[in-house]
Each structure stands twice: as structure tokens, then as C-alpha cells.
Amino acid sequence: MSVPEKVARIQIALKDIEPAIWRLVEVPLGMNLKGLHDVIQAVFGWENHHLFEFHIGKKRYGIPSPEWDRDRKVLQAKSVRLAALVSRGMDHFDYIYDFGDNWEHAVLIEAVADADPAVVYPRFVDGARRAPPEDVGGLPGFFEFVEAVFNPQHPEHGRLIKWYGRPFVPADLDLRSLRQRLSVVANRRQTAMAAFARSRIKS
């Protein structure tokens, strides 16, 4: 009899923004930090155009880059699985995306439970408010963007409306798009697991 897969319920919240912008997801414990990065990108609507890091204890995990890592050590995000963090009691840490805009997220592993065999993971559970657009200029740029798009008299109103290219509705998560992006991550994981299973049978 096979052991049920375990999943972690994880909350991710952008720091320093009110009202809060956050997401709650369920992610397999077998997923590594690079996979969690992909999940966060999907549920926040980021475009994965920039580098990222997880700060866990005193260590940094990401994609090592000679340009950014001259004076610090960055470990490979693919080398650590969530199960290892849970086993060490590491239930909260930070995730930083785009070292220019510097979007800091607080990550909290709320609970671990058996997976539902009928569910394809990772799964979106809940959340609030639309995330800032990619390359908006960090917190100052986002605050100006929100002010400008809702004020026709703002000198940047027309330019930013055109730049964003669609209505910006802060309270709308755009669940359809969010779930489509997350399904790409889930399907990619399912494909990789199936390929691994086939390779073990052949060997």
C-alpha cells in the first residue's frame, strides 16, 4: 500500500502593502523551492522575467548569478524540497522577486496534511486583491500607478492606462487567469512525474 502524498498549505503575502495582497495555496511537499517560485509567479500574476530568492534562516536560495552574487552565497533553489524545510521546523521565510522592484513576500507554511487523490496539485485555495503589475517600479511606482489609473486628471493617467493595457481592478483576483497559469505548473509537474515513473519501469 502506497503512502499518501503530503501537501503543505502555504500563505504568501506581499509585504508593506495595505490592504493586504495575499494568496493561499496547497503544494506537494515533494516540490522544491524552484517549483514553489513557479507557483508564486502563477498566483500573483508575475511574468517570471526577473531573478528571485528565498531567504530561509541565514541561507539564500535562488538561481545563482555571477552578476548578483559576487559578495554573497546563493544556493540552488532546485536543491531543497519543502519536505526538508518542514522536517527542520522551517515554517516561515521570505521570498523576494525582481531585485529592481524588490517585491518582498512573507511565506508561511500553515499546515501539512494528506493530499486528496482527486485533486491535481498545486491548488489555489484563497486570496485577496490583484498584485502589482510587472515592472511597475516597486512600491513607489505601484502607489503612483494606482493613483494615476483612477484619476483622469493625473498627468500619467493616459500613459499608464495604455502601458497596462487592460482595466486594473484592485479587488479582482482574475481567478480565471490565475487558475489557468497554475494549471500550467500542475500539468508540468504531472508530466515530469509520469516521465520519472516510466524511467523507473524501464530501468
VOPAGU-2260 file (C-alpha; in pm, 1 decimal, decimal comma):
REM VOPAGU-2260
SITE   aa  ch    i         X         Y         Z
SITE  MET   A    0       0,0       0,0       0,0
SITE  SER   A    1     144,9     334,6    -107,3
SITE  VAL   A    2     194,0     619,0     141,0
SITE  PRO   A    3     -41,3     914,1      70,0
SITE  GLU   A    4     126,4    1219,8     -75,3
SITE  LYS   A    5     155,0    1508,7     168,7
SITE  VAL   A    6      68,7    1868,5      84,9
SITE  ALA   A    7     151,2    2191,7     262,4
SITE  ARG   A    8     -99,6    2474,4     292,3
SITE  ILE   A    9     104,0    2788,9     233,5
SITE  GLN   A   10      12,6    3155,3     264,9
SITE  ILE   A   11     211,5    3409,1      64,5
SITE  ALA   A   12     161,1    3779,8     132,6
SITE  LEU   A   13     324,8    4085,2     -17,9
SITE  LYS   A   14     496,2    4294,7     246,7
SITE  ASP   A   15     436,7    4664,3     314,7
SITE  ILE   A   16     105,8    4691,3     124,5
SITE  GLU   A   17    -235,3    4768,4     272,2
SITE  PRO   A   18    -496,3    4641,7     213,0
SITE  ALA   A   19    -310,8    4309,9     211,2
SITE  ILE   A   20    -238,3    4125,7    -113,9
SITE  TRP   A   21    -208,0    3755,2     -36,8
SITE  ARG   A   22    -263,1    3403,8    -170,4
SITE  LEU   A   23    -325,5    3066,7      -5,2
SITE  VAL   A   24    -216,4    2756,3    -194,2
SITE  GLU   A   25    -172,2    2383,9    -136,0
SITE  VAL   A   26     157,1    2249,9    -262,8
SITE  PRO   A   27     305,3    1896,9    -257,5
SITE  LEU   A   28     582,1    1851,1      -1,3
SITE  GLY   A   29     788,4    1686,0    -272,5
SITE  MET   A   30     809,4    2015,3    -462,9
SITE  ASN   A   31    1137,7    2203,5    -448,6
SITE  LEU   A   32    1182,1    2577,6    -397,2
SITE  LYS   A   33    1208,0    2642,1    -770,3
SITE  GLY   A   34     864,8    2480,9    -805,3
SITE  LEU   A   35     729,7    2699,2    -524,8
SITE  HIS   A   36     868,8    3001,2    -709,5
SITE  ASP   A   37     672,7    2893,2   -1017,3
SITE  VAL   A   38     357,4    2861,2    -806,1
SITE  ILE   A   39     402,1    3209,8    -659,6
SITE  GLN   A   40     458,8    3354,4   -1004,8
SITE  ALA   A   41     137,8    3192,4   -1125,3
SITE  VAL   A   42     -90,5    3302,8    -842,7
SITE  PHE   A   43      40,7    3659,2    -823,9
SITE  GLY   A   44      37,4    3711,6   -1198,9
SITE  TRP   A   45     408,9    3782,3   -1219,5
SITE  GLU   A   46     576,6    3711,0   -1554,7
SITE  ASN   A   47     897,1    3539,4   -1432,6
SITE  HIS   A   48    1114,6    3796,8   -1608,2
SITE  HIS   A   49    1349,0    3852,8   -1313,8
SITE  LEU   A   50    1564,7    3676,1   -1057,0
SITE  PHE   A   51    1425,7    3558,3    -725,1
SITE  GLU   A   52    1546,0    3441,1    -385,2
SITE  PHE   A   53    1412,5    3261,9     -82,4
SITE  HIS   A   54    1566,6    3373,1     247,4
SITE  ILE   A   55    1540,8    3080,8     487,3
SITE  GLY   A   56    1725,2    3118,3     814,0
SITE  LYS   A   57    2066,9    3251,4     718,2
SITE  LYS   A   58    2066,4    3092,6     372,9
SITE  ARG   A   59    1959,0    3223,5      33,6
SITE  TYR   A   60    1816,4    3001,1    -238,5
SITE  GLY   A   61    1755,8    3101,0    -597,9
SITE  ILE   A   62    1928,9    3071,3    -932,6
SITE  PRO   A   63    2295,0    3159,9    -871,5
SITE  SER   A   64    2403,6    3452,5   -1088,9
SITE  PRO   A   65    2762,2    3584,2   -1118,2
SITE  GLU   A   66    2623,5    3936,5   -1174,8
SITE  TRP   A   67    2434,9    3947,4    -843,8
SITE  ASP   A   68    2623,9    3700,2    -625,5
SITE  ARG   A   69    2974,2    3846,1    -603,7
SITE  ASP   A   70    2958,3    3920,4    -231,5
SITE  ARG   A   71    2712,8    3656,2    -112,0
SITE  LYS   A   72    2638,8    3288,4    -149,7
SITE  VAL   A   73    2316,5    3183,2    -323,6
SITE  LEU   A   74    2227,7    2814,1    -320,8
SITE  GLN   A   75    2036,8    2638,8    -597,9
SITE  ALA   A   76    1659,1    2655,9    -534,6
SITE  LYS   A   77    1611,7    2317,8    -700,2
SITE  SER   A   78    1827,5    2154,1    -432,5
SITE  VAL   A   79    1579,2    2189,9    -144,3
SITE  ARG   A   80    1233,7    2038,1    -117,2
SITE  LEU   A   81     954,9    2165,1     103,7
SITE  ALA   A   82     957,7    1836,9     295,1
SITE  ALA   A   83    1312,7    1911,1     411,4
SITE  LEU   A   84    1209,0    2253,5     539,3
SITE  VAL   A   85     909,3    2109,6     723,5
SITE  SER   A   86    1123,9    1839,3     882,8
SITE  ARG   A   87    1357,1    2112,4    1015,4
SITE  GLY   A   88    1067,8    2319,4    1150,9
SITE  MET   A   89    1119,5    2598,9     897,9
SITE  ASP   A   90     760,2    2714,4     862,3
SITE  HIS   A   91     812,3    3080,9     771,1
SITE  PHE   A   92    1057,2    3255,9     541,8
SITE  ASP   A   93    1081,7    3532,4     281,8
SITE  TYR   A   94    1058,4    3529,4     -95,4
SITE  ILE   A   95    1196,1    3821,6    -297,5
SITE  TYR   A   96    1117,3    3869,1    -664,3
SITE  ASP   A   97    1279,5    4120,3    -901,9
SITE  PHE   A   98    1580,6    4276,8    -732,2
SITE  GLY   A   99    1500,0    4609,8    -900,2
SITE  ASP   A  100    1136,6    4643,6    -790,0
SITE  ASN   A  101    1220,7    4426,8    -486,6
SITE  TRP   A  102     886,6    4262,5    -416,9
SITE  GLU   A  103     917,6    4104,6     -72,1
SITE  HIS   A  104     674,3    3830,3      27,7
SITE  ALA   A  105     620,2    3665,2     365,3
SITE  VAL   A  106     573,1    3289,3     324,8
SITE  LEU   A  107     405,2    3084,6     596,8
SITE  ILE   A  108     353,0    2708,1     596,6
SITE  GLU   A  109      24,4    2691,3     786,9
SITE  ALA   A  110     -35,8    2315,8     790,8
SITE  VAL   A  111      60,5    1980,3     640,3
SITE  ALA   A  112    -199,5    1716,5     550,1
SITE  ASP   A  113    -261,2    1415,6     328,0
SITE  ALA   A  114    -330,5    1503,2     -33,3
SITE  ASP   A  115    -672,3    1443,9    -184,7
SITE  PRO   A  116    -623,2    1180,3    -459,6
SITE  ALA   A  117    -892,3    1352,8    -666,4
SITE  VAL   A  118    -705,7    1686,0    -672,9
SITE  VAL   A  119    -425,1    1788,3    -904,5
SITE  TYR   A  120    -169,8    1991,1    -708,4
SITE  PRO   A  121     -59,6    2265,4    -663,6
SITE  ARG   A  122    -401,8    2413,1    -592,4
SITE  PHE   A  123    -521,4    2769,3    -530,6
SITE  VAL   A  124    -731,0    2795,6    -212,6
SITE  ASP   A  125    -794,9    3162,8    -142,0
SITE  GLY   A  126    -654,9    3511,2    -173,2
SITE  ALA   A  127    -721,9    3882,1    -186,1
SITE  ARG   A  128    -657,6    4165,8    -429,2
SITE  ARG   A  129    -471,6    4187,1    -755,4
SITE  ALA   A  130     -92,3    4201,7    -741,3
SITE  PRO   A  131     107,4    4495,9    -876,2
SITE  PRO   A  132     193,2    4481,3   -1245,4
SITE  GLU   A  133     532,4    4358,3   -1357,9
SITE  ASP   A  134     798,8    4632,6   -1381,9
SITE  VAL   A  135     575,3    4899,5   -1227,9
SITE  GLY   A  136     865,7    5037,3   -1025,1
SITE  GLY   A  137     837,3    4874,0    -685,5
SITE  LEU   A  138     619,6    5012,6    -406,9
SITE  PRO   A  139     657,6    5382,0    -503,8
SITE  GLY   A  140     578,8    5301,8    -865,9
SITE  PHE   A  141     278,7    5089,9    -771,8
SITE  PHE   A  142     132,4    5359,5    -546,9
SITE  GLU   A  143     171,2    5615,3    -827,1
SITE  PHE   A  144      23,5    5369,0   -1078,2
SITE  VAL   A  145    -288,7    5313,6    -866,7
SITE  GLU   A  146    -331,2    5685,7    -810,4
SITE  ALA   A  147    -288,1    5763,2   -1179,4
SITE  VAL   A  148    -518,0    5498,6   -1329,5
SITE  PHE   A  149    -808,0    5606,4   -1108,8
SITE  ASN   A  150    -757,3    5980,7   -1156,7
SITE  PRO   A  151    -822,4    6106,5   -1510,6
SITE  GLN   A  152    -660,5    6437,1   -1414,9
SITE  HIS   A  153    -330,0    6272,7   -1320,8
SITE  PRO   A  154     -55,1    6366,5   -1572,6
SITE  GLU   A  155      41,5    5997,8   -1610,0
SITE  HIS   A  156    -316,2    5867,4   -1641,8
SITE  GLY   A  157    -320,6    5811,1   -2018,7
SITE  ARG   A  158      29,5    5670,5   -2041,9
SITE  LEU   A  159     -18,4    5418,6   -1758,6
SITE  ILE   A  160    -361,0    5308,2   -1881,0
SITE  LYS   A  161    -204,8    5237,2   -2221,0
SITE  TRP   A  162     101,7    5072,0   -2065,4
SITE  TYR   A  163    -106,3    4832,0   -1855,0
SITE  GLY   A  164    -330,6    4752,5   -2148,9
SITE  ARG   A  165    -643,4    4644,0   -1960,6
SITE  PRO   A  166    -856,4    4755,1   -1665,9
SITE  PHE   A  167    -685,5    4738,5   -1327,8
SITE  VAL   A  168    -940,9    4632,1   -1066,1
SITE  PRO   A  169    -765,0    4603,8    -728,2
SITE  ALA   A  170   -1027,8    4380,5    -566,8
SITE  ASP   A  171   -1046,1    4139,3    -863,1
SITE  LEU   A  172    -809,5    3842,4    -841,4
SITE  ASP   A  173    -884,0    3747,7   -1203,8
SITE  LEU   A  174    -942,5    3390,4   -1091,3
SITE  ARG   A  175    -980,8    3250,1   -1441,5
SITE  SER   A  176    -635,5    3366,7   -1545,6
SITE  LEU   A  177    -485,6    3269,0   -1209,7
SITE  ARG   A  178    -616,1    2913,4   -1232,9
SITE  GLN   A  179    -502,4    2881,5   -1594,2
SITE  ARG   A  180    -148,7    2983,1   -1500,2
SITE  LEU   A  181    -144,2    2748,2   -1202,9
SITE  SER   A  182    -273,6    2460,8   -1414,3
SITE  VAL   A  183      31,9    2500,5   -1638,0
SITE  VAL   A  184     253,0    2445,8   -1332,1
SITE  ALA   A  185      43,6    2148,4   -1217,7
SITE  ASN   A  186      41,8    1986,7   -1562,4
SITE  ARG   A  187     416,4    2032,0   -1596,7
SITE  ARG   A  188     463,4    1858,6   -1261,8
SITE  GLN   A  189     231,0    1571,7   -1361,7
SITE  THR   A  190     421,2    1524,6   -1688,2
SITE  ALA   A  191     755,1    1515,8   -1506,7
SITE  MET   A  192     626,4    1264,4   -1252,1
SITE  ALA   A  193     487,9    1039,3   -1525,4
SITE  ALA   A  194     818,6    1053,6   -1714,8
SITE  PHE   A  195    1008,0     964,6   -1396,3
SITE  ALA   A  196     775,1     670,7   -1328,5
SITE  ARG   A  197     827,7     539,0   -1683,3
SITE  SER   A  198    1204,0     567,6   -1649,4
SITE  ARG   A  199    1199,9     359,7   -1331,3
SITE  ILE   A  200     994,4      88,7   -1500,1
SITE  LYS   A  201    1240,1      73,9   -1791,5
SITE  SER   A  202    1539,3      53,9   -1560,5
